């Protein structure tokens, strides 16, 4: 499948579309640690304009907890699908959670925590409903982290699955992913009847790309992938994506 680059992608037509956006690597650059990925004022302003132009049909679809996105975008409050769809928080404040068996995560938390002790520079991000082990600062730990997470998923009798990302491996309950989250949100009042656009940058976003493609929507990957992607369009980098958003917004005085 040929991929459309940023210069060939027409501006967003607000009429009849819903926009779903990944956060890290899409709206903001990937930060050295999870806590540093705070949005800038220009991005917040553009998201406010997008939310208004889309009549509320705008959501962040992320592997982060909803609370992280609220903190990074404050005071802006958007619809958010967090933890790969384990959390759905609508604009009206309604929060839906899909909790995993506590005992399974407790055992995984202890084993992954021991791995962090063995490999300085790794970081275990406890998201309460999932566990993410980051090894960006200790890449040599990557193969071991993936092997341990894979074994824990296998031992869970398919109740947990492994999710790989950019220098991170995550354990989370089976049956939820970003594609499922988008499908669920399209049944909610702000989104019902609209065609979806999903923008992401990582292998964790491929389920979202597939879902919107099946629904006749538009899928956009940020960054030229080093593997096959299901996204129908590619934008080279975050700067190019932000430029596309800027072209899509109504111009002052127009």
MIDODO-996422 format. One record per residue: x, y, z of N, C-alpha, C in turn; residue in three letters. Coordinates in steps of 0.1 Angstrom, whole numbers, padded with zeros to 4 digits, always signed. Layout:
% residues N
XYZXYZXYZALA;...
% end
This chain:
% residues 254
+0008-0012+0000+0000+0000+0000+0009+0012+0000UNK;+0006+0022-0009+0014+0034-0009+0009+0043+0002UNK;+0019+0051+0007+0016+0059+0019+0017+0074+0015UNK;+0007+0082+0020+0007+0096+0017+0016+0104+0026UNK;+0024+0112+0021+0032+0120+0030+0025+0133+0034UNK;+0030+0141+0043+0023+0152+0049+0019+0162+0038UNK;+0027+0165+0028+0024+0175+0018+0012+0171+0009UNK;+0009+0158+0009-0002+0153+0000-0015+0151+0008UNK;-0014+0153+0021-0026+0150+0029-0034+0163+0030UNK;-0047+0163+0026-0055+0175+0026-0058+0179+0040UNK;-0061+0192+0043-0065+0196+0056-0077+0188+0061UNK;-0078+0187+0074-0090+0180+0080-0103+0188+0077UNK;-0112+0180+0072-0126+0185+0070-0134+0182+0083UNK;-0138+0192+0090-0144+0190+0103-0158+0183+0102UNK;-0164+0185+0091-0178+0180+0089-0179+0164+0089UNK;-0184+0158+0099-0187+0144+0099-0175+0135+0104UNK;-0164+0141+0108-0153+0134+0113-0151+0134+0128UNK;-0145+0124+0133-0141+0123+0147-0126+0121+0147UNK;-0119+0128+0156-0104+0128+0156-0099+0121+0169UNK;-0091+0110+0167-0085+0103+0179-0070+0104+0178UNK;-0064+0109+0189-0050+0112+0189-0042+0104+0199UNK;-0032+0097+0196-0022+0092+0205-0015+0105+0212UNK;-0008+0102+0223-0002+0114+0230+0013+0113+0227UNK;+0021+0104+0234+0035+0104+0233+0040+0100+0219UNK;+0048+0108+0213+0053+0106+0200+0044+0111+0189UNK;+0033+0116+0192+0023+0121+0183+0020+0136+0186UNK;+0015+0138+0198+0012+0152+0201+0025+0159+0207UNK;+0033+0151+0214+0045+0156+0221+0056+0146+0218UNK;+0069+0151+0218+0080+0142+0216+0081+0132+0228UNK;+0086+0121+0225+0089+0111+0236+0099+0116+0245UNK;+0096+0117+0258+0105+0123+0268+0114+0112+0274UNK;+0125+0116+0280+0134+0107+0287+0127+0099+0297UNK;+0118+0105+0305+0110+0098+0315+0095+0101+0313UNK;+0086+0092+0317+0072+0094+0315+0066+0107+0320UNK;+0072+0113+0331+0067+0124+0338+0070+0138+0331UNK;+0079+0137+0321+0084+0150+0315+0076+0154+0302UNK;+0066+0146+0298+0060+0148+0285+0048+0158+0286UNK;+0051+0170+0291+0041+0180+0293+0038+0188+0280UNK;+0025+0191+0277+0022+0198+0265+0025+0213+0266UNK;+0028+0219+0255+0031+0233+0255+0018+0241+0252UNK;+0018+0254+0254+0006+0263+0253+0001+0263+0239UNK;+0009+0262+0229+0004+0262+0215-0004+0250+0212UNK;+0001+0238+0217-0006+0226+0215-0020+0226+0222UNK;-0020+0231+0234-0033+0232+0242-0043+0241+0234UNK;-0038+0252+0229-0047+0261+0221-0052+0254+0209UNK;-0044+0247+0202-0049+0240+0190-0059+0229+0193UNK;-0057+0222+0204-0066+0212+0208-0080+0218+0212UNK;-0080+0230+0218-0092+0237+0222-0100+0240+0209UNK;-0092+0245+0199-0099+0248+0186-0104+0236+0179UNK;-0096+0225+0179-0101+0213+0173-0114+0207+0180UNK;-0114+0208+0193-0125+0203+0200-0138+0211+0197UNK;-0136+0224+0196-0148+0232+0192-0152+0230+0177UNK;-0142+0229+0168-0146+0227+0154-0152+0213+0152UNK;-0149+0203+0160-0154+0190+0158-0166+0187+0167UNK;-0171+0198+0174-0183+0197+0183-0181+0186+0193UNK;-0168+0185+0198-0165+0176+0209-0160+0163+0205UNK;-0160+0160+0192-0156+0147+0187-0141+0146+0186UNK;-0134+0148+0197-0120+0147+0198-0116+0140+0210UNK;-0107+0130+0209-0103+0122+0221-0088+0119+0220UNK;-0081+0118+0231-0068+0112+0232-0069+0098+0235UNK;-0062+0089+0227-0062+0075+0229-0048+0071+0232UNK;-0045+0067+0244-0031+0066+0248-0029+0053+0257UNK;-0017+0050+0259-0013+0040+0268-0011+0045+0282UNK;-0012+0058+0284-0011+0064+0297-0024+0064+0305UNK;-0024+0065+0318-0036+0067+0326-0043+0080+0322UNK;-0056+0081+0324-0063+0093+0321-0058+0104+0329UNK;-0054+0102+0342-0049+0112+0351-0037+0119+0345UNK;-0028+0111+0339-0016+0117+0333-0019+0128+0322UNK;-0029+0124+0313-0032+0133+0302-0039+0146+0308UNK;-0048+0144+0318-0054+0156+0324-0043+0165+0330UNK;-0033+0159+0336-0022+0167+0342-0014+0174+0331UNK;-0010+0167+0320-0002+0173+0310-0009+0184+0302UNK;-0023+0182+0300-0030+0192+0292-0037+0203+0301UNK;-0036+0202+0314-0044+0211+0323-0042+0226+0318UNK;-0053+0234+0319-0066+0231+0324-0076+0224+0314UNK;-0071+0221+0302-0079+0215+0292-0083+0201+0296UNK;-0096+0197+0294-0101+0184+0298-0108+0178+0286UNK;-0102+0168+0280-0107+0161+0268-0113+0148+0272UNK;-0120+0142+0262-0123+0128+0263-0110+0120+0262UNK;-0108+0110+0270-0096+0102+0270-0098+0087+0271UNK;-0093+0080+0262-0092+0065+0264-0078+0062+0269UNK;-0077+0058+0281-0064+0056+0288-0060+0041+0289UNK;-0047+0039+0291-0043+0025+0293-0047+0015+0282UNK;-0046+0020+0270-0049+0012+0258-0064+0007+0259UNK;-0073+0016+0264-0087+0013+0264-0092+0007+0277UNK;-0083+0005+0287-0088+0000+0300-0096+0010+0307UNK;-0093+0023+0304-0101+0034+0310-0107+0042+0298UNK;-0119+0046+0300-0126+0056+0291-0132+0066+0300UNK;-0128+0079+0297-0133+0090+0305-0139+0100+0295UNK;-0152+0102+0296-0159+0111+0287-0158+0126+0292UNK;-0162+0135+0283-0161+0149+0286-0170+0152+0298UNK;-0181+0145+0300-0190+0148+0311-0185+0142+0324UNK;-0174+0136+0324-0168+0131+0337-0170+0116+0339UNK;-0179+0110+0331-0181+0095+0333-0168+0087+0331UNK;-0165+0079+0340-0153+0070+0339-0157+0056+0339UNK;-0152+0049+0329-0154+0034+0328-0141+0027+0328UNK;-0139+0017+0337-0127+0010+0338-0129-0005+0336UNK;-0119-0011+0330-0119-0026+0328-0107-0031+0337UNK;-0110-0035+0349-0099-0039+0358-0095-0054+0356UNK;-0081-0056+0357-0076-0070+0356-0077-0077+0370UNK;-0075-0090+0370-0074-0097+0383-0063-0091+0391UNK;-0065-0087+0403-0055-0080+0411-0043-0090+0414UNK;-0046-0102+0417-0035-0112+0421-0025-0113+0410UNK;-0030-0113+0397-0021-0115+0386-0011-0103+0385UNK;-0016-0091+0386-0008-0079+0386+0001-0078+0398UNK;-0003-0082+0409+0005-0082+0421+0018-0091+0419UNK;+0016-0103+0414+0027-0112+0411+0036-0106+0401UNK;+0031-0100+0390+0039-0094+0380+0046-0082+0385UNK;+0040-0074+0393+0046-0062+0399+0058-0066+0407UNK;+0058-0077+0415+0069-0081+0423+0081-0085+0414UNK;+0078-0093+0404+0088-0098+0395+0095-0087+0387UNK;+0087-0079+0381+0092-0068+0373+0100-0058+0382UNK;+0095-0056+0394+0102-0048+0404+0116-0053+0407UNK;+0117-0066+0408+0130-0072+0410+0139-0070+0398UNK;+0134-0070+0386+0142-0068+0374+0147-0054+0374UNK;+0140-0044+0379+0144-0031+0379+0156-0029+0389UNK;+0156-0037+0400+0167-0037+0409+0180-0042+0403UNK;+0178-0052+0393+0190-0058+0387+0196-0049+0376UNK;+0188-0040+0370+0192-0032+0359+0190-0017+0361UNK;+0200-0011+0367+0199+0004+0369+0196+0011+0356UNK;+0187+0021+0357+0183+0028+0345+0169+0024+0340UNK;+0165+0012+0344+0151+0008+0340+0141+0014+0349UNK;+0129+0015+0345+0118+0021+0353+0106+0013+0352UNK;+0100+0010+0363+0087+0003+0363+0076+0013+0365UNK;+0068+0016+0355+0057+0025+0356+0044+0017+0360UNK;+0040+0019+0372+0028+0012+0377+0016+0021+0374UNK;+0008+0016+0365-0004+0023+0360-0017+0018+0367UNK;-0015+0010+0377-0026+0004+0385-0033-0007+0378UNK;-0038-0004+0366-0045-0015+0358-0035-0022+0348UNK;-0023-0017+0347-0013-0023+0339+0001-0019+0344UNK;+0011-0026+0339+0025-0024+0343+0034-0022+0331UNK;+0041-0011+0331+0050-0008+0319+0065-0007+0324UNK;+0073-0015+0318+0088-0015+0322+0095-0008+0310UNK;+0101+0004+0314+0108+0012+0304+0123+0009+0305UNK;+0130+0008+0294+0144+0005+0294+0151+0014+0284UNK;+0146+0026+0282+0152+0036+0273+0166+0040+0278UNK;+0168+0041+0292+0180+0044+0298+0189+0032+0300UNK;+0184+0020+0297+0192+0008+0299+0188-0002+0288UNK;+0192+0001+0276+0187-0008+0265+0192-0022+0266UNK;+0203-0025+0273+0207-0038+0274+0197-0047+0282UNK;+0188-0041+0289+0178-0048+0297+0166-0052+0289UNK;+0165-0047+0276+0154-0049+0268+0150-0064+0266UNK;+0160-0072+0261+0157-0086+0259+0152-0094+0271UNK;+0158-0091+0282+0154-0097+0295+0140-0093+0299UNK;+0137-0080+0297+0124-0074+0301+0113-0081+0292UNK;+0116-0082+0279+0106-0088+0270+0104-0103+0274UNK;+0115-0110+0277+0114-0124+0280+0106-0126+0293UNK;+0108-0118+0303+0101-0119+0316+0086-0116+0314UNK;+0084-0105+0307+0070-0101+0305+0062-0111+0296UNK;+0069-0117+0286+0063-0127+0278+0060-0140+0286UNK;+0069-0143+0295+0066-0155+0304+0054-0152+0313UNK;+0054-0141+0319+0043-0137+0328+0029-0137+0321UNK;+0029-0132+0308+0017-0133+0300+0013-0147+0298UNK;+0023-0156+0294+0020-0170+0291+0014-0177+0303UNK;+0020-0174+0315+0015-0181+0327+0002-0176+0332UNK;-0003-0165+0326-0016-0159+0331-0028-0166+0325UNK;-0026-0176+0317-0037-0183+0310-0045-0174+0301UNK;-0038-0165+0294-0043-0155+0284-0051-0144+0291UNK;-0050-0143+0304-0057-0131+0311-0049-0119+0309UNK;-0036-0120+0308-0027-0108+0305-0021-0110+0291UNK;-0018-0098+0285-0011-0098+0272+0001-0089+0273UNK;+0010-0091+0264+0022-0082+0264+0020-0072+0253UNK;+0024-0059+0256+0023-0049+0246+0037-0042+0245UNK;+0043-0043+0233+0056-0037+0231+0054-0023+0225UNK;+0063-0014+0229+0064-0001+0224+0078+0004+0222UNK;+0080+0016+0221+0094+0022+0219+0102+0022+0232UNK;+0110+0012+0233+0119+0010+0245+0110+0008+0258UNK;+0099+0001+0256+0090-0002+0267+0083-0015+0264UNK;+0080-0023+0275+0072-0035+0274+0062-0034+0285UNK;+0049-0037+0281+0038-0035+0291+0030-0048+0292UNK;+0025-0051+0304+0016-0061+0307+0002-0055+0310UNK;-0008-0060+0304-0021-0055+0306-0032-0065+0303UNK;-0044-0064+0308-0054-0074+0306-0057-0076+0291UNK;-0060-0089+0287-0063-0092+0274-0077-0086+0270UNK;-0079-0084+0257-0093-0080+0253-0095-0065+0251UNK;-0085-0057+0255-0086-0043+0253-0074-0038+0245UNK;-0076-0029+0235-0065-0022+0228-0071-0009+0223UNK;-0062-0002+0216-0067+0012+0211-0078+0011+0201UNK;-0077+0000+0193-0088-0002+0183-0102-0004+0190UNK;-0102-0012+0200-0114-0015+0207-0119-0002+0214UNK;-0110+0006+0219-0113+0019+0226-0120+0028+0216UNK;-0114+0029+0204-0120+0038+0194-0134+0034+0190UNK;-0136+0021+0188-0149+0015+0185-0159+0019+0196UNK;-0155+0017+0209-0164+0020+0220-0167+0035+0220UNK;-0157+0044+0218-0160+0058+0218-0169+0063+0207UNK;-0169+0056+0196-0178+0059+0184-0192+0057+0187UNK;-0195+0050+0198-0209+0047+0203-0213+0058+0213UNK;-0204+0067+0217-0208+0077+0227-0213+0090+0219UNK;-0221+0098+0227-0229+0109+0220-0220+0118+0212UNK;-0208+0122+0217-0200+0132+0209-0195+0126+0196UNK;-0195+0113+0195-0188+0107+0183-0197+0099+0174UNK;-0209+0095+0179-0218+0086+0171-0221+0092+0157UNK;-0221+0084+0147-0224+0088+0134-0212+0094+0126UNK;-0201+0095+0132-0189+0102+0126-0179+0092+0121UNK;-0171+0096+0111-0160+0087+0105-0148+0090+0113UNK;-0140+0080+0117-0129+0082+0126-0116+0085+0118UNK;-0108+0094+0124-0094+0096+0120-0086+0092+0133UNK;-0076+0084+0131-0067+0081+0142-0052+0083+0139UNK;-0045+0090+0147-0031+0094+0145-0023+0088+0156UNK;-0012+0081+0153-0003+0075+0162+0010+0073+0157UNK;+0020+0068+0165+0034+0067+0160+0040+0054+0163UNK;+0034+0044+0169+0041+0033+0174+0033+0020+0171UNK;+0040+0008+0174+0033-0004+0172+0021-0006+0181UNK;+0020+0001+0192+0009+0001+0200-0003+0007+0194UNK;-0001+0015+0183-0012+0022+0176-0018+0014+0164UNK;-0011+0003+0161-0015-0005+0149-0030-0010+0150UNK;-0034-0014+0162-0047-0019+0164-0057-0008+0161UNK;-0054+0005+0165-0062+0016+0161-0063+0019+0147UNK;-0051+0018+0140-0051+0019+0125-0061+0009+0119UNK;-0059-0003+0123-0068-0014+0116-0083-0011+0119UNK;-0086-0007+0131-0100-0005+0134-0106+0006+0126UNK;-0099+0018+0124-0105+0029+0117-0105+0026+0102UNK;-0095+0018+0097-0095+0014+0083-0108+0005+0080UNK;-0111-0004+0089-0123-0012+0087-0136-0004+0087UNK;-0135+0007+0094-0147+0015+0096-0148+0026+0084UNK;-0139+0025+0075-0139+0035+0064-0133+0048+0068UNK;-0125+0049+0078-0119+0061+0083-0105+0064+0077UNK;-0097+0071+0084-0084+0076+0080-0074+0073+0091UNK;-0063+0066+0087-0053+0063+0097-0039+0069+0093UNK;-0033+0076+0103-0021+0083+0100-0010+0079+0110UNK;+0002+0076+0105+0013+0072+0114+0023+0084+0113UNK;+0028+0088+0125+0038+0098+0126+0052+0091+0126UNK;+0061+0095+0117+0074+0089+0116+0074+0078+0107UNK;+0084+0077+0098+0085+0067+0088+0088+0054+0095UNK;+0079+0044+0095+0081+0032+0103+0092+0023+0097UNK;+0099+0016+0106+0109+0006+0101+0103-0008+0098UNK;+0090-0009+0101+0083-0022+0098+0071-0018+0090UNK;+0064-0028+0085+0051-0026+0078+0041-0020+0088UNK;+0033-0010+0083+0023-0004+0091+0010-0005+0084UNK;-0001-0006+0092-0015-0006+0086-0020+0008+0084UNK;-0013+0018+0088-0017+0032+0086-0018+0035+0071UNK;-0028+0042+0067-0029+0045+0052-0021+0058+0048UNK;-0017+0066+0058-0009+0078+0056+0003+0078+0065UNK;+0013+0085+0061+0025+0087+0070+0029+0101+0069UNK;+0031+0107+0081+0037+0121+0082+0050+0119+0089UNK;+0060+0126+0083+0074+0123+0087+0077+0125+0102UNK;+0072+0135+0108+0075+0138+0122+0064+0146+0128UNK;+0066+0149+0141+0056+0157+0149+0054+0171+0144UNK;+0065+0177+0139+0064+0190+0134+0055+0190+0121UNK;+0057+0180+0113+0048+0179+0101+0034+0177+0105UNK;+0031+0169+0115+0018+0167+0120+0011+0180+0125UNK;+0019+0187+0133+0014+0199+0139+0011+0210+0127UNK;+0019+0210+0117+0017+0218+0106+0004+0215+0099UNK;+0001+0202+0098-0011+0197+0092-0023+0202+0100UNK;-0022+0200+0113-0033+0205+0122-0035+0220+0120UNK;-0024+0228+0119-0025+0242+0118-0032+0246+0105UNK;-0029+0238+0094-0036+0241+0081-0051+0237+0082UNK;-0054+0228+0091-0068+0224+0092-0077+0234+0099UNK;-0071+0242+0108-0078+0250+0117-0083+0263+0109UNK;-0095+0268+0112-0100+0280+0106-0090+0291+0107UNK;-0087+0299+0097-0077+0310+0097-0084+0322+0102UNK;-0078+0330+0111-0084+0342+0116-0086+0352+0104UNK;-0098+0358+0104-0101+0367+0094-0107+0361+0081UNK;-0107+0347+0081-0112+0341+0069-0127+0341+0068UNK;
% end
